[in-house]
Amino acid sequence: MAVNKILVVEDEATLREMLQFNLEKEGYSVITAGDGVTALKLSISELPELIVIDIMIPEMDGFEFCRILR
């Protein structure tokens, strides 16, 4: 199964934009979030095949995000 849609969760805008740019350059569809609550909503509505998440993000940390999503 090929990965087509990636969710990047990073609170630092510069890093988030760099990751998005490079992944899109490689042909991936990328959606982004800057906090855990937004990431959770996007995970449910967009159904990404891969999620790249920072552990230390606002609203809920990456570990809590994974527990809820799972």
Backbone as a chain_set.jsonl record, in Angstrom:
{"seq": "MAVNKILVVEDEATLREMLQFNLEKEGYSVITAGDGVTALKLSISELPELIVIDIMIPEMDGFEFCRILR", "coords": {"N": [[0.841, -1.179, 0.0], [0.694, 2.094, -0.957], [1.722, 5.206, 0.42], [-0.184, 8.033, 0.366], [-1.319, 10.316, 1.519], [-0.201, 12.461, 4.009], [-0.098, 13.484, 7.354], [1.331, 16.105, 8.985], [2.396, 17.055, 12.098], [3.383, 19.666, 13.892], [4.493, 22.181, 16.007], [6.226, 24.282, 15.543], [6.344, 26.612, 13.133], [8.17, 27.081, 10.961], [9.621, 24.662, 10.702], [7.482, 22.907, 10.249], [6.51, 23.882, 7.785], [8.777, 23.43, 6.181], [8.953, 20.629, 6.234], [6.504, 20.024, 5.001], [6.888, 21.202, 2.44], [9.084, 19.673, 1.422], [8.047, 17.05, 1.464], [5.848, 17.322, -0.263], [7.224, 17.942, -2.57], [8.236, 15.489, -3.156], [6.005, 14.247, -4.027], [3.886, 13.655, -2.331], [0.667, 14.105, -0.788], [0.047, 16.534, 1.538], [-1.105, 17.393, 4.72], [-1.347, 19.695, 7.418], [-0.866, 20.406, 10.92], [-0.754, 22.438, 13.858], [-1.103, 21.857, 16.483], [-2.222, 19.458, 18.985], [-5.041, 19.059, 19.225], [-6.163, 20.067, 16.84], [-4.811, 18.362, 15.102], [-5.936, 15.891, 15.809], [-8.605, 16.256, 14.993], [-8.185, 16.586, 12.202], [-7.083, 14.094, 11.621], [-9.255, 12.406, 11.909], [-11.095, 13.449, 10.057], [-9.692, 13.615, 7.599], [-8.312, 11.213, 7.244], [-5.433, 10.336, 7.037], [-2.733, 8.346, 5.675], [-0.31, 8.218, 6.909], [1.152, 9.601, 9.81], [3.168, 12.123, 10.976], [4.425, 13.156, 13.875], [5.23, 15.575, 16.318], [6.406, 15.228, 19.625], [6.224, 17.099, 21.719], [3.834, 19.147, 21.646], [1.372, 21.809, 21.54], [-1.784, 21.948, 23.389], [-2.427, 19.072, 23.481], [-0.135, 16.519, 24.191], [2.055, 14.591, 22.014], [2.007, 11.878, 22.787], [-0.441, 11.587, 24.157], [-2.149, 12.232, 22.047], [-1.688, 9.997, 20.36], [-2.662, 7.94, 22.027], [-5.401, 8.593, 22.16], [-6.153, 8.568, 19.439], [-5.65, 5.962, 18.739]], "CA": [[0.0, 0.0, 0.0], [1.468, 3.332, -1.049], [1.277, 6.318, 1.251], [-0.515, 9.182, -0.467], [-1.648, 11.485, 2.332], [0.573, 12.511, 5.246], [-0.393, 14.553, 8.297], [2.516, 16.563, 9.718], [1.988, 17.795, 13.291], [4.567, 20.337, 14.414], [4.098, 23.525, 16.435], [7.156, 25.272, 14.996], [5.868, 26.858, 11.768], [9.237, 26.941, 9.97], [9.874, 23.238, 10.524], [6.28, 22.334, 9.644], [6.496, 24.283, 6.376], [9.873, 22.756, 5.504], [8.543, 19.238, 6.046], [5.447, 20.011, 3.994], [7.501, 21.495, 1.149], [9.895, 18.546, 0.954], [7.184, 15.894, 1.195], [5.078, 17.608, -1.478], [8.185, 17.858, -3.673], [8.371, 14.055, -3.443], [4.752, 13.769, -4.596], [2.875, 13.329, -1.325], [-0.333, 15.077, -0.379], [0.392, 16.814, 2.924], [-1.915, 18.285, 5.53], [-0.549, 20.044, 8.59], [-1.504, 20.924, 12.132], [0.209, 23.012, 14.783], [-1.392, 21.426, 17.855], [-2.799, 18.126, 19.08], [-6.495, 19.047, 19.011], [-6.36, 20.195, 15.391], [-4.313, 17.126, 14.495], [-6.922, 14.842, 16.036], [-9.739, 16.533, 14.095], [-7.762, 16.292, 10.836], [-6.897, 12.643, 11.504], [-10.572, 11.794, 11.768], [-11.772, 13.903, 8.835], [-8.877, 13.438, 6.391], [-7.822, 9.83, 7.198], [-4.099, 10.198, 6.432], [-2.11, 7.028, 5.777], [0.877, 8.349, 7.758], [1.177, 10.797, 10.65], [4.469, 12.472, 11.541], [3.999, 14.035, 14.967], [6.167, 16.02, 17.346], [5.923, 14.815, 20.945], [5.931, 18.276, 22.53], [2.976, 20.08, 20.918], [0.349, 22.42, 22.399], [-3.133, 21.413, 23.573], [-2.234, 17.712, 23.995], [1.157, 16.087, 23.658], [2.021, 13.534, 21.005], [1.643, 10.597, 23.393], [-1.888, 11.624, 24.387], [-2.734, 12.158, 20.715], [-1.619, 8.601, 19.911], [-3.584, 7.141, 22.84], [-6.786, 8.877, 21.762], [-6.362, 8.123, 18.061], [-5.635, 4.499, 18.7]], "C": [[0.889, 1.246, 0.0], [0.865, 4.406, -0.15], [1.03, 7.514, 0.334], [-0.724, 10.45, 0.344], [-0.928, 11.399, 3.674], [0.1, 13.71, 6.07], [0.883, 14.868, 9.064], [2.031, 17.429, 10.873], [3.24, 18.348, 13.96], [4.161, 21.755, 14.788], [5.032, 24.616, 15.933], [6.871, 25.446, 13.504], [6.95, 26.637, 10.71], [9.525, 25.473, 9.677], [8.696, 22.556, 9.841], [6.232, 22.639, 8.145], [7.6, 23.602, 5.577], [9.523, 21.291, 5.229], [7.472, 19.13, 4.963], [6.032, 20.218, 2.596], [8.245, 20.284, 0.59], [9.062, 17.309, 0.661], [6.354, 16.114, -0.068], [5.97, 17.537, -2.713], [8.385, 16.399, -4.096], [7.056, 13.43, -3.925], [3.657, 13.405, -3.61], [1.873, 14.465, -1.16], [-0.136, 15.283, 1.112], [-0.627, 17.768, 3.543], [-1.136, 18.533, 6.812], [-1.421, 20.538, 9.73], [-0.408, 21.427, 13.058], [-0.026, 22.637, 16.228], [-2.132, 20.094, 17.825], [-4.289, 18.059, 18.803], [-6.812, 19.146, 17.522], [-5.919, 18.928, 14.674], [-5.322, 15.99, 14.647], [-8.127, 15.021, 15.111], [-9.388, 16.193, 12.649], [-7.562, 14.801, 10.613], [-8.22, 11.942, 11.243], [-11.221, 12.183, 10.444], [-11.013, 13.58, 7.558], [-8.352, 12.01, 6.187], [-6.464, 9.679, 6.503], [-3.564, 8.782, 6.613], [-0.897, 7.037, 6.704], [0.777, 9.652, 8.541], [2.576, 10.958, 11.213], [4.17, 13.514, 12.609], [5.138, 14.328, 15.933], [5.583, 15.609, 18.703], [5.488, 16.018, 21.777], [5.154, 19.31, 21.708], [1.923, 20.644, 21.865], [-0.965, 21.64, 22.407], [-3.141, 19.979, 24.118], [-0.921, 17.226, 23.404], [0.985, 14.918, 22.688], [1.628, 12.175, 21.555], [0.137, 10.512, 23.627], [-2.639, 11.536, 23.054], [-2.792, 10.708, 20.235], [-2.576, 7.716, 20.706], [-5.026, 7.341, 22.407], [-7.06, 8.348, 20.355], [-6.444, 6.62, 17.954], [-6.956, 3.952, 19.153]], "O": [[1.738, 1.41, 0.876], [-0.353, 4.491, 0.012], [1.928, 7.95, -0.385], [-0.349, 11.538, -0.093], [-1.028, 10.398, 4.383], [-0.078, 14.809, 5.543], [1.45, 13.993, 9.72], [1.336, 18.422, 10.658], [4.047, 17.605, 14.518], [3.553, 22.458, 13.982], [4.642, 25.783, 15.906], [7.124, 24.541, 12.708], [6.667, 26.058, 9.661], [9.657, 25.088, 8.515], [8.886, 21.723, 8.954], [5.946, 21.757, 7.335], [7.389, 23.234, 4.421], [9.764, 20.779, 4.136], [7.531, 18.244, 4.109], [5.697, 19.479, 1.67], [8.061, 19.913, -0.569], [9.344, 16.591, -0.297], [6.176, 15.187, -0.859], [5.523, 17.119, -3.781], [8.669, 16.118, -5.261], [6.998, 12.231, -4.198], [2.607, 12.901, -4.009], [2.197, 15.635, -1.366], [-0.148, 14.318, 1.877], [-0.963, 18.805, 2.97], [-0.355, 17.685, 7.246], [-2.54, 21.013, 9.537], [0.714, 20.92, 13.051], [0.736, 23.034, 17.109], [-2.607, 19.657, 16.777], [-4.758, 17.092, 18.202], [-7.637, 18.391, 17.007], [-6.584, 18.474, 13.743], [-5.535, 15.217, 13.713], [-8.611, 14.057, 14.519], [-10.192, 15.584, 11.942], [-7.844, 14.296, 9.527], [-8.292, 11.002, 10.452], [-11.83, 11.343, 9.78], [-11.631, 13.297, 6.532], [-7.988, 11.643, 5.07], [-6.355, 8.977, 5.497], [-3.899, 8.103, 7.583], [-0.499, 5.994, 7.223], [0.367, 10.68, 8.002], [3.11, 10.049, 11.849], [3.718, 14.617, 12.302], [5.903, 13.44, 16.31], [4.366, 15.648, 18.883], [4.474, 15.949, 22.471], [5.742, 20.233, 21.145], [1.612, 20.027, 22.884], [-1.215, 20.794, 21.549], [-3.802, 19.709, 25.121], [-0.627, 17.495, 22.239], [-0.096, 14.342, 22.569], [0.978, 11.395, 20.859], [-0.486, 9.492, 23.333], [-3.651, 10.842, 22.954], [-3.831, 10.25, 19.758], [-3.229, 6.842, 20.137], [-5.787, 6.38, 22.298], [-8.104, 7.741, 20.118], [-7.22, 6.079, 17.167], [-7.141, 2.735, 19.19]]}, "num_chains": 1, "name": "protein.A"}
